[in-house]
């Protein structure tokens, strides 16, 4: 049972890192394509994609990093993830644009780093 829980948490951390990377790619691609080429603004910058993506990233992060902290007892991943979640929540509160992208990119980078630390401490 313990090995199964470790495997599930490990996979969730890896999924969290991948999801953070996709979020980062979405933000950067959205800014570049819309600002430089004027393409895809109606669907790349749709608020629904941002809201649902961040909600999924927060849910995966809370579960995986929370379970990891319970297992290995280190609080640093929790603290880093909390800062990332705060930036991501702040991004939901500002209008679409550069500020939102900066908050989101900073937030997902911190959460991805917390997932990485969680994986590292799991061994």
ZAKEKE-822485 format. One record per residue: x, y, z of N, C-alpha, C in turn; residue number from 0. Coordinates in steps of 0.05 Angstrom, whole numbers. Example, Ala and Ser with C-alpha at 12.3 -4.5 7.8 and 13.67 -1.06 7.14 Angstrom:
+--------+--------+--------+--------+---------+--------+--------+--------+--------+-----+
|  neast | nnorth |    nup | caeast | canorth |   caup |  ceast | cnorth |    cup | pos |
+--------+--------+--------+--------+---------+--------+--------+--------+--------+-----+
|    264 |   -114 |    156 |    246 |     -90 |    156 |    264 |    -66 |    156 |   0 |
|    257 |    -45 |    142 |    273 |     -21 |    143 |    258 |      1 |    157 |   1 |
+--------+--------+--------+--------+---------+--------+--------+--------+--------+-----+
This chain:
+--------+--------+--------+--------+---------+--------+--------+--------+--------+-----+
|  neast | nnorth |    nup | caeast | canorth |   caup |  ceast | cnorth |    cup | pos |
+--------+--------+--------+--------+---------+--------+--------+--------+--------+-----+
|     16 |    -24 |      0 |      0 |       0 |      0 |     17 |     25 |      0 |   0 |
|     39 |     25 |     16 |     57 |      48 |     18 |     70 |     53 |     -9 |   1 |
|     78 |     32 |    -23 |     91 |      35 |    -49 |     71 |     46 |    -70 |   2 |
|     46 |     38 |    -68 |     26 |      48 |    -87 |     21 |     78 |    -82 |   3 |
|     20 |     86 |    -57 |     16 |     115 |    -51 |     39 |    131 |    -61 |   4 |
|     63 |    120 |    -57 |     88 |     134 |    -66 |     87 |    137 |    -97 |   5 |
|     78 |    116 |   -111 |     77 |     117 |   -140 |     56 |    138 |   -149 |   6 |
|     33 |    138 |   -136 |     12 |     157 |   -143 |     22 |    186 |   -139 |   7 |
|     34 |    191 |   -116 |     43 |     218 |   -110 |     66 |    226 |   -129 |   8 |
|     83 |    207 |   -135 |    105 |     213 |   -154 |     94 |    220 |   -181 |   9 |
|     74 |    205 |   -190 |     62 |     211 |   -216 |     47 |    238 |   -216 |  10 |
|     35 |    244 |   -193 |     21 |     270 |   -191 |     41 |    293 |   -192 |  11 |
|     64 |    289 |   -179 |     85 |     310 |   -180 |     95 |    313 |   -209 |  12 |
|     99 |    292 |   -223 |    108 |     293 |   -250 |     87 |    306 |   -268 |  13 |
|     62 |    299 |   -263 |     40 |     312 |   -278 |     39 |    342 |   -272 |  14 |
|     43 |    349 |   -247 |     43 |     377 |   -239 |     65 |    393 |   -253 |  15 |
|     89 |    380 |   -255 |    111 |     393 |   -270 |    103 |    397 |   -299 |  16 |
|     92 |    376 |   -311 |     84 |     378 |   -339 |     62 |    399 |   -343 |  17 |
|     42 |    399 |   -325 |     21 |     419 |   -326 |     31 |    447 |   -323 |  18 |
|     50 |    451 |   -305 |     63 |     477 |   -302 |     77 |    486 |   -327 |  19 |
|     91 |    467 |   -340 |    104 |     473 |   -365 |     85 |    480 |   -387 |  20 |
|     62 |    466 |   -389 |     41 |     473 |   -408 |     30 |    500 |   -403 |  21 |
|     26 |    507 |   -378 |     15 |     533 |   -371 |     35 |    555 |   -379 |  22 |
|     60 |    550 |   -374 |     81 |     569 |   -381 |     82 |    573 |   -412 |  23 |
|     80 |    550 |   -426 |     80 |     551 |   -455 |     56 |    567 |   -465 |  24 |
|     33 |    562 |   -453 |      8 |     576 |   -461 |     11 |    606 |   -458 |  25 |
|     22 |    614 |   -435 |     26 |     643 |   -430 |     45 |    656 |   -450 |  26 |
|     68 |    643 |   -454 |     88 |     655 |   -471 |     78 |    654 |   -500 |  27 |
|     67 |    632 |   -509 |     57 |     630 |   -536 |     34 |    650 |   -541 |  28 |
|     17 |    653 |   -521 |     -5 |     672 |   -523 |      6 |    700 |   -527 |  29 |
|     25 |    708 |   -511 |     36 |     735 |   -513 |     50 |    739 |   -540 |  30 |
|     66 |    720 |   -548 |     81 |     723 |   -573 |     62 |    723 |   -597 |  31 |
|     44 |    703 |   -598 |     27 |     701 |   -622 |      8 |    725 |   -624 |  32 |
|     -3 |    734 |   -602 |    -22 |     756 |   -603 |     -8 |    782 |   -607 |  33 |
|     14 |    787 |   -592 |     28 |     813 |   -594 |     43 |    816 |   -620 |  34 |
|     57 |    795 |   -628 |     74 |     797 |   -652 |     59 |    792 |   -677 |  35 |
|     41 |    773 |   -677 |     28 |     766 |   -702 |     -2 |    772 |   -703 |  36 |
|    -13 |    779 |   -680 |    -42 |     784 |   -679 |    -59 |    759 |   -684 |  37 |
|    -48 |    736 |   -678 |    -62 |     711 |   -683 |    -72 |    698 |   -657 |  38 |
|    -96 |    686 |   -659 |   -106 |     668 |   -638 |   -115 |    681 |   -612 |  39 |
|   -118 |    707 |   -611 |   -125 |     720 |   -586 |   -152 |    711 |   -575 |  40 |
|   -171 |    705 |   -593 |   -197 |     697 |   -583 |   -198 |    671 |   -569 |  41 |
|   -179 |    653 |   -575 |   -180 |     627 |   -561 |   -155 |    623 |   -543 |  42 |
|   -132 |    634 |   -551 |   -108 |     631 |   -534 |   -111 |    647 |   -507 |  43 |
|   -124 |    669 |   -509 |   -126 |     686 |   -485 |   -154 |    684 |   -472 |  44 |
|   -169 |    664 |   -479 |   -196 |     661 |   -468 |   -194 |    657 |   -437 |  45 |
|   -210 |    672 |   -422 |   -209 |     670 |   -393 |   -215 |    642 |   -383 |  46 |
|   -232 |    627 |   -396 |   -240 |     601 |   -387 |   -215 |    582 |   -386 |  47 |
|   -199 |    584 |   -407 |   -175 |     567 |   -408 |   -157 |    573 |   -384 |  48 |
|   -154 |    598 |   -378 |   -137 |     607 |   -356 |   -149 |    597 |   -329 |  49 |
|   -174 |    602 |   -325 |   -187 |     595 |   -299 |   -186 |    565 |   -295 |  50 |
|   -194 |    549 |   -315 |   -194 |     520 |   -311 |   -166 |    508 |   -309 |  51 |
|   -148 |    519 |   -324 |   -120 |     509 |   -323 |   -108 |    514 |   -296 |  52 |
|   -112 |    539 |   -285 |   -100 |     545 |   -259 |   -114 |    529 |   -237 |  53 |
|   -140 |    525 |   -239 |   -155 |     509 |   -219 |   -144 |    480 |   -219 |  54 |
|   -139 |    469 |   -242 |   -128 |     442 |   -244 |   -100 |    441 |   -233 |  55 |
|    -83 |    461 |   -239 |    -56 |     462 |   -229 |    -55 |    465 |   -199 |  56 |
|    -73 |    481 |   -188 |    -74 |     484 |   -159 |    -83 |    458 |   -146 |  57 |
|   -104 |    445 |   -157 |   -114 |     420 |   -145 |    -92 |    399 |   -145 |  58 |
|    -78 |    395 |   -168 |    -57 |     375 |   -169 |    -34 |    383 |   -150 |  59 |
|    -27 |    408 |   -149 |     -6 |     417 |   -131 |    -12 |    412 |   -102 |  60 |
|    -36 |    420 |    -94 |    -44 |     416 |    -66 |    -43 |    387 |    -58 |  61 |
|    -54 |    370 |    -75 |    -54 |     341 |    -68 |    -26 |    329 |    -68 |  62 |
|    -11 |    333 |    -89 |     15 |     321 |    -92 |     35 |    332 |    -72 |  63 |
|     36 |    358 |    -70 |     56 |     370 |    -51 |     48 |    366 |    -22 |  64 |
|     22 |    367 |    -17 |     12 |     361 |     10 |     18 |    333 |     19 |  65 |
|     13 |    313 |      1 |     19 |     285 |      8 |     49 |    282 |     11 |  66 |
|     64 |    295 |     -5 |     93 |     292 |     -3 |    103 |    304 |     23 |  67 |
|     93 |    326 |     31 |    101 |     338 |     57 |     94 |    321 |     80 |  68 |
|     71 |    308 |     79 |     63 |     289 |    100 |     82 |    265 |    101 |  69 |
|     91 |    257 |     78 |    109 |     233 |     77 |    137 |    240 |     85 |  70 |
|    149 |    261 |     74 |    177 |     266 |     80 |    181 |    287 |    102 |  71 |
|    160 |    301 |    110 |    162 |     320 |    132 |    175 |    346 |    127 |  72 |
|    183 |    352 |    103 |    196 |     377 |     97 |    175 |    398 |     88 |  73 |
|    179 |    422 |     99 |    159 |     443 |     93 |    167 |    461 |     71 |  74 |
|    191 |    461 |     62 |    201 |     479 |     41 |    184 |    476 |     16 |  75 |
|    178 |    452 |      6 |    161 |     450 |    -18 |    133 |    463 |    -14 |  76 |
|    122 |    459 |     10 |     96 |     472 |     17 |     98 |    502 |     16 |  77 |
|    119 |    513 |     27 |    122 |     542 |     28 |    125 |    554 |      0 |  78 |
|    142 |    541 |    -16 |    147 |     550 |    -44 |    121 |    548 |    -60 |  79 |
|    107 |    525 |    -57 |     82 |     521 |    -72 |     61 |    542 |    -63 |  80 |
|     60 |    548 |    -37 |     41 |     568 |    -28 |     46 |    596 |    -41 |  81 |
|     71 |    603 |    -43 |     78 |     628 |    -57 |     69 |    627 |    -86 |  82 |
|     74 |    604 |    -99 |     65 |     601 |   -127 |     35 |    602 |   -130 |  83 |
|     21 |    589 |   -111 |     -9 |     590 |   -112 |    -19 |    618 |   -108 |  84 |
|     -6 |    634 |    -91 |    -14 |     661 |    -86 |    -11 |    678 |   -112 |  85 |
|     12 |    674 |   -126 |     16 |     689 |   -151 |     -5 |    680 |   -171 |  86 |
|    -11 |    654 |   -173 |    -31 |     644 |   -192 |    -58 |    655 |   -185 |  87 |
|    -65 |    656 |   -160 |    -91 |     668 |   -152 |    -92 |    698 |   -159 |  88 |
|    -69 |    711 |   -155 |    -68 |     740 |   -162 |    -72 |    744 |   -192 |  89 |
|    -62 |    725 |   -208 |    -65 |     727 |   -237 |    -95 |    725 |   -245 |  90 |
|   -110 |    710 |   -229 |   -139 |     708 |   -235 |   -153 |    734 |   -229 |  91 |
|   -142 |    751 |   -211 |   -154 |     775 |   -203 |   -148 |    800 |   -220 |  92 |
|   -129 |    798 |   -237 |   -122 |     820 |   -255 |   -133 |    815 |   -283 |  93 |
|   -136 |    836 |   -298 |   -146 |     833 |   -325 |   -126 |    819 |   -343 |  94 |
|   -136 |    809 |   -365 |   -118 |     796 |   -384 |    -97 |    815 |   -394 |  95 |
|    -73 |    805 |   -397 |    -52 |     821 |   -408 |    -25 |    813 |   -396 |  96 |
|     -6 |    831 |   -398 |     21 |     826 |   -390 |     23 |    820 |   -360 |  97 |
|     10 |    835 |   -343 |     11 |     830 |   -314 |      1 |    802 |   -307 |  98 |
|    -21 |    794 |   -319 |    -32 |     768 |   -314 |    -11 |    746 |   -322 |  99 |
|      1 |    750 |   -345 |     21 |     730 |   -355 |     45 |    729 |   -336 | 100 |
|     55 |    751 |   -326 |     78 |     752 |   -308 |     71 |    737 |   -282 | 101 |
|     47 |    743 |   -271 |     39 |     730 |   -246 |     36 |    700 |   -250 | 102 |
|     24 |    692 |   -272 |     20 |     664 |   -278 |     47 |    650 |   -282 | 103 |
|     64 |    661 |   -298 |     90 |     649 |   -303 |    106 |    646 |   -278 | 104 |
|    107 |    666 |   -261 |    121 |     665 |   -236 |    108 |    643 |   -218 | 105 |
|     82 |    643 |   -217 |     68 |     623 |   -200 |     73 |    594 |   -208 | 106 |
|     70 |    589 |   -234 |     74 |     561 |   -243 |    103 |    553 |   -241 | 107 |
|    121 |    572 |   -244 |    150 |     565 |   -241 |    155 |    557 |   -212 | 108 |
|    144 |    571 |   -193 |    148 |     564 |   -165 |    135 |    537 |   -158 | 109 |
|    111 |    533 |   -168 |     97 |     507 |   -163 |    113 |    484 |   -176 | 110 |
|    123 |    488 |   -200 |    138 |     467 |   -213 |    163 |    461 |   -196 | 111 |
|    177 |    481 |   -186 |    200 |     477 |   -169 |    193 |    462 |   -144 | 112 |
|    170 |    469 |   -132 |    161 |     455 |   -108 |    156 |    425 |   -114 | 113 |
|    144 |    419 |   -137 |    140 |     391 |   -146 |    167 |    377 |   -148 | 114 |
|    186 |    391 |   -160 |    213 |     380 |   -164 |    225 |    373 |   -136 | 115 |
|    224 |    392 |   -117 |    234 |     387 |    -91 |    220 |    364 |    -77 | 116 |
|    194 |    363 |    -81 |    178 |     341 |    -70 |    188 |    314 |    -80 | 117 |
|    193 |    312 |   -106 |    203 |     287 |   -118 |    231 |    281 |   -106 | 118 |
|    247 |    301 |   -104 |    275 |     297 |    -93 |    275 |    287 |    -64 | 119 |
|    256 |    297 |    -48 |    255 |     290 |    -20 |    241 |    263 |    -16 | 120 |
|    227 |    253 |    -36 |    212 |     229 |    -33 |    229 |    204 |    -31 | 121 |
|    253 |    205 |    -40 |    271 |     181 |    -40 |    280 |    174 |    -12 | 122 |
+--------+--------+--------+--------+---------+--------+--------+--------+--------+-----+
